[in-house]
Amino acid sequence: MEFPKFLLGDNTDYPTAIFVVHTEYPRFIINLENDEVEWLEDFTREDEKELEDEAENLIEQATAFYDREISRYEE
C-alpha cells in the first residue's frame, strides 16, 4: 500500500493536539500544538548529523501541509 508523504492524525484523548505524520524516511510524528517531534526511526551518530540538517526543513514541510489541508476544508 502506498501512503501520501504526510497524514493528519487526531485523537480524542488529546483534544487540542494537531498531529502530522511523515510517512517517508525519516518517519516522524509532530504535534503542531507544541512542536514536539517523535522520530519513528533509530539513528546512528552519523545519521543524527544529517538529520539535524534535514529536520528543520521537514518540520516546515509538515506545517505547510497542515496549513494547506486546513485551507481546503475552509473552501
C-alpha distances in whole Angstrom, upper triangle without the diagonal:
4,7,10,13,15,14,17,18,21,23,27,28,28,29,30,27,25,21,19,16,15,12,13,16,18,16,19,19,23,25,27,29,31,29,28,25,23,22,19,20,23,25,28,31,30,27,29,31,28,26,29,29,26,26,28,26,23,24,26,23,21,25,25,21,23,26,24,22,25,27,25,26,29,30
4,7,9,12,12,16,17,21,23,26,28,27,28,29,26,23,20,17,14,13,10,11,14,16,14,17,18,21,23,24,28,29,27,26,23,22,20,18,19,22,24,27,30,29,25,27,29,26,24,27,27,23,23,25,23,20,21,23,19,18,22,21,18,20,23,21,19,23,25,22,24,27,27
4,6,8,8,12,14,17,20,23,25,24,25,25,22,19,16,13,11,10,7,9,12,14,12,14,15,17,20,21,24,25,23,23,20,19,18,16,17,21,23,26,28,28,24,25,27,24,22,25,25,21,20,22,20,17,18,20,16,15,18,18,15,16,19,18,16,19,21,20,21,24,24
4,5,7,10,13,17,20,23,25,24,24,24,21,18,15,12,10,9,7,9,12,14,12,14,14,16,18,19,22,24,21,21,19,19,18,16,18,22,23,26,28,27,24,25,26,23,21,23,23,19,19,20,18,14,16,17,13,12,15,15,11,13,16,14,13,16,18,17,18,21,22
4,7,11,13,17,20,24,25,23,24,23,20,17,14,10,8,6,5,6,10,11,10,11,12,13,16,17,20,21,19,19,16,16,15,14,16,19,20,23,25,24,20,21,23,20,17,20,19,15,15,16,14,11,12,13,10,9,13,12,10,12,15,14,13,17,18,17,19,22,23
4,7,10,13,17,20,21,20,20,19,16,13,10,7,5,5,6,8,12,12,10,10,10,11,13,13,17,18,16,16,14,14,14,14,16,20,21,24,26,25,22,22,23,21,18,20,20,16,15,15,14,10,11,12,9,7,10,10,7,9,12,11,10,13,16,15,16,19,20
4,6,10,13,17,18,17,17,17,14,11,8,6,5,7,8,11,14,14,11,11,9,11,12,13,16,18,16,16,15,15,15,14,17,21,23,26,28,28,24,24,26,24,21,22,23,19,17,18,17,13,13,14,12,9,11,12,9,9,12,12,10,12,15,14,15,18,20
4,7,10,14,16,14,14,14,11,8,6,5,6,9,11,14,17,17,14,12,10,10,10,11,13,15,14,15,14,15,16,16,19,23,24,28,30,30,26,26,27,26,22,23,24,21,18,19,18,15,14,15,13,10,11,12,9,7,11,11,9,10,14,13,13,16,18
4,7,10,12,11,11,12,9,7,5,6,7,11,12,16,18,18,14,12,9,10,9,11,12,15,14,14,13,13,15,15,19,22,24,28,30,30,27,26,28,27,23,24,25,22,20,20,20,17,15,17,16,12,13,15,12,10,14,15,12,13,17,16,15,18,21
4,7,9,8,8,9,7,7,6,9,10,14,16,19,22,21,17,15,12,12,10,12,12,15,15,15,15,15,18,18,21,25,27,31,32,33,30,28,31,30,26,27,28,25,22,23,23,20,18,20,19,15,15,17,15,12,15,17,14,14,17,17,15,18,21
4,5,6,7,9,8,9,9,12,13,17,18,22,24,23,19,17,13,13,11,13,13,15,16,16,16,16,19,18,22,25,28,31,33,34,31,30,32,31,28,29,30,28,24,25,26,23,20,22,22,18,18,21,19,16,19,20,17,17,21,21,19,21,24
4,5,5,9,9,11,12,15,17,20,22,26,27,26,23,20,17,16,14,16,14,17,19,18,19,19,22,22,26,28,31,35,36,38,34,33,35,35,31,32,34,31,28,28,29,26,23,25,25,21,21,23,22,18,21,23,20,19,22,22,20,22,25
4,6,9,9,12,12,16,17,21,22,26,27,26,23,20,16,16,13,16,14,16,18,17,18,17,21,21,24,27,29,33,34,36,33,31,34,34,30,31,33,31,27,28,29,26,23,26,26,22,22,25,23,20,23,25,22,21,25,25,23,25,28
4,6,5,9,10,13,15,19,21,24,26,24,21,18,14,13,10,12,10,12,14,13,15,15,19,20,23,26,28,31,33,34,31,29,32,31,28,28,30,28,24,25,26,23,20,22,23,19,19,22,20,17,20,22,20,19,22,23,21,23,26
4,6,8,11,14,17,21,23,26,28,26,23,20,16,15,12,13,10,13,16,16,18,18,22,23,26,29,31,34,36,37,34,32,34,34,30,30,32,29,26,26,27,24,21,23,23,20,19,21,20,17,18,21,18,17,20,21,19,20,24
4,7,10,13,16,20,22,25,27,25,23,19,15,13,10,10,7,10,13,13,16,17,21,22,26,28,30,33,34,35,32,30,32,32,28,28,29,27,24,23,24,22,19,20,21,17,16,19,18,15,16,19,17,15,19,20,18,19,23
4,6,10,13,16,19,22,23,22,19,15,12,10,6,7,5,8,10,10,12,14,17,18,22,25,26,30,31,32,29,27,29,28,24,24,26,24,20,20,21,19,16,17,18,14,13,17,16,13,15,18,16,14,18,20,18,19,23
4,7,10,13,16,19,21,20,17,14,10,8,5,5,6,9,10,11,12,13,16,17,21,24,25,29,30,31,27,26,28,26,23,23,24,22,18,18,19,16,13,15,15,11,10,13,12,9,11,14,12,11,15,16,15,17,20
4,6,10,13,16,17,16,13,10,7,6,5,6,8,10,10,10,10,11,13,14,17,21,22,26,27,28,24,23,25,24,20,21,22,19,16,17,17,14,12,14,13,10,10,13,11,9,12,14,13,13,16,17,16,19,22
4,7,10,12,14,14,11,8,6,5,7,7,11,12,10,11,10,11,12,13,16,19,21,24,26,26,22,21,23,22,18,19,20,17,14,15,14,11,9,11,10,6,8,11,8,7,11,12,11,12,15,16,16,19,21
4,6,9,11,11,8,6,4,7,9,11,14,15,13,12,10,10,10,10,13,17,18,22,24,24,20,20,22,20,17,18,19,16,14,15,15,11,10,13,11,8,11,13,10,10,14,15,13,15,18,18,19,21,23
4,6,8,8,5,5,6,8,11,13,16,17,14,13,11,10,9,9,11,15,16,20,21,21,17,17,19,17,14,16,17,13,11,13,12,8,9,12,9,7,11,12,10,11,15,15,14,17,19,19,20,23,25
4,7,8,5,7,9,12,15,16,20,20,17,17,14,12,11,9,11,15,16,20,22,21,18,18,21,18,15,18,19,15,14,16,15,11,13,15,13,11,14,15,13,14,18,17,16,19,22,21,22,25,26
4,6,5,8,11,14,17,18,22,22,19,18,15,14,11,10,10,14,15,18,20,19,15,16,18,15,13,16,16,13,13,15,14,10,13,15,12,12,16,16,14,16,20,19,19,22,24,23,25,28,28
3,5,8,12,14,18,19,23,22,19,18,14,13,10,9,8,11,11,14,16,15,12,13,15,12,10,14,14,11,11,14,13,10,13,16,14,14,17,18,17,19,22,22,22,24,26,26,28,31,32
4,7,10,12,16,18,21,20,17,15,12,11,7,7,6,9,9,12,14,14,10,11,13,11,8,11,12,9,9,12,12,9,11,14,13,13,16,18,17,18,21,22,22,24,26,27,28,30,32
4,7,10,14,16,19,18,15,14,10,9,6,5,6,10,11,15,17,17,13,14,16,14,11,14,15,12,11,14,13,10,11,15,13,12,15,17,15,16,20,20,20,22,25,25,26,28,30
4,7,10,12,15,15,12,10,7,6,4,5,8,11,12,16,18,18,15,14,17,15,12,14,15,12,10,12,13,10,10,13,12,10,13,16,14,15,18,19,18,20,23,24,24,27,29
4,7,9,12,12,10,8,6,5,7,8,11,14,16,19,21,22,18,17,19,18,15,16,18,15,12,14,14,11,10,13,12,9,12,15,13,13,16,18,17,18,21,22,22,24,26
4,6,9,9,6,6,4,6,9,11,14,17,17,21,22,23,19,18,20,19,15,15,17,15,11,12,13,10,8,11,11,8,9,13,12,11,14,16,16,16,19,21,21,23,25
4,5,6,5,5,7,9,12,14,17,20,21,24,25,26,23,21,23,22,18,18,20,18,14,14,16,13,10,13,13,10,10,14,13,11,14,16,15,15,19,20,20,21,24
4,5,5,7,9,12,14,17,20,22,23,26,27,27,24,22,24,23,19,19,20,18,14,14,15,13,9,11,12,9,7,11,11,9,11,14,14,13,16,18,18,19,22
4,6,8,11,13,17,19,22,25,25,29,29,30,27,25,26,26,22,21,23,21,18,16,18,17,13,14,16,13,11,14,15,12,13,17,16,15,18,20,19,20,23
4,5,9,12,15,18,21,23,23,26,26,28,25,22,24,24,20,19,21,20,16,15,17,16,12,14,16,14,12,16,17,14,16,19,19,18,21,23,22,23,27
4,6,10,13,16,18,20,20,23,23,24,21,19,20,20,16,15,17,16,12,11,14,12,9,11,13,11,10,13,14,13,15,18,18,18,20,22,22,23,26
4,7,10,13,16,17,18,21,21,23,20,17,19,19,16,15,17,16,12,13,15,13,10,13,15,12,12,16,17,15,17,20,20,20,23,25,25,26,29
4,6,10,12,14,15,18,18,20,17,14,17,16,13,13,15,13,10,11,13,11,9,12,13,11,12,16,16,15,18,20,20,20,23,25,25,27,29
4,6,9,11,13,16,17,19,16,14,17,17,13,14,17,15,12,14,16,13,12,15,16,13,15,18,18,17,20,22,21,22,26,27,27,29,31
4,6,8,9,13,15,16,12,11,14,14,10,12,15,13,10,13,15,12,12,15,16,14,16,19,18,18,22,23,22,24,27,28,28,30,33
4,7,10,13,16,17,13,13,17,16,13,15,17,15,13,16,17,14,14,18,17,15,18,21,19,20,23,24,23,25,28,28,29,31,33
4,6,10,13,14,10,11,14,13,11,14,16,14,13,17,17,15,16,19,19,17,20,23,21,22,26,26,26,28,31,31,31,34,36
4,7,10,12,9,10,13,13,11,14,17,16,15,18,19,17,18,22,21,20,23,26,25,26,29,30,29,31,34,34,35,38,40
4,7,8,5,6,10,10,9,11,14,13,13,17,18,16,18,21,21,20,23,25,25,26,29,30,30,32,35,35,36,39,40
4,5,5,6,9,10,10,12,15,15,15,19,20,19,20,24,24,24,26,28,28,30,32,33,34,36,38,39,40,42,44
4,5,5,7,9,10,11,13,15,15,18,20,19,21,23,24,24,27,29,29,30,33,34,35,37,39,40,41,43,45
4,5,6,7,9,10,12,13,14,17,18,18,20,23,23,24,26,28,28,30,32,33,34,36,38,39,41,43,44
4,5,5,6,9,10,10,11,15,16,15,17,20,20,20,23,25,25,27,29,30,31,33,35,36,37,39,41
4,5,5,6,9,10,10,13,15,14,16,18,19,19,22,24,24,26,28,29,30,32,34,35,36,38,40
4,5,5,7,9,10,12,14,15,16,18,19,20,22,24,25,27,28,30,31,33,34,36,37,39,41
4,5,5,6,9,11,12,12,15,16,17,18,21,22,23,25,26,27,29,31,32,33,35,37,38
4,5,5,6,9,10,10,11,14,15,15,18,19,20,22,24,25,26,28,30,31,32,34,36
4,6,5,7,10,10,11,13,15,16,17,19,21,22,24,25,26,28,30,31,33,34,36
4,6,7,8,10,11,13,14,16,17,18,20,22,23,24,26,28,29,30,32,34,35
4,6,5,6,9,10,11,12,15,16,17,19,20,21,23,25,26,27,29,31,32
4,5,5,6,9,10,10,12,14,15,17,18,20,21,23,24,26,27,29,31
4,6,5,6,9,10,11,12,14,16,17,18,20,21,23,25,26,27,29
4,6,5,6,9,10,11,12,14,15,16,18,20,21,23,25,26,27
4,5,5,6,9,10,10,12,14,15,16,18,20,21,23,25,26
4,5,5,6,9,10,11,12,14,15,17,18,20,22,23,25
4,5,5,6,9,10,11,12,14,15,17,19,20,21,23
4,5,5,6,9,10,10,12,14,15,17,19,20,21
4,5,5,6,9,10,11,12,14,16,17,19,20
4,5,5,6,9,10,11,12,14,16,17,19
4,5,5,6,9,10,11,12,15,15,17
4,5,5,6,9,10,11,13,15,16
4,5,5,6,9,10,11,13,15
4,6,5,6,9,10,11,13
4,6,5,6,9,10,11
4,5,5,7,9,10
4,5,5,6,9
4,5,5,7
4,5,5
4,6
4
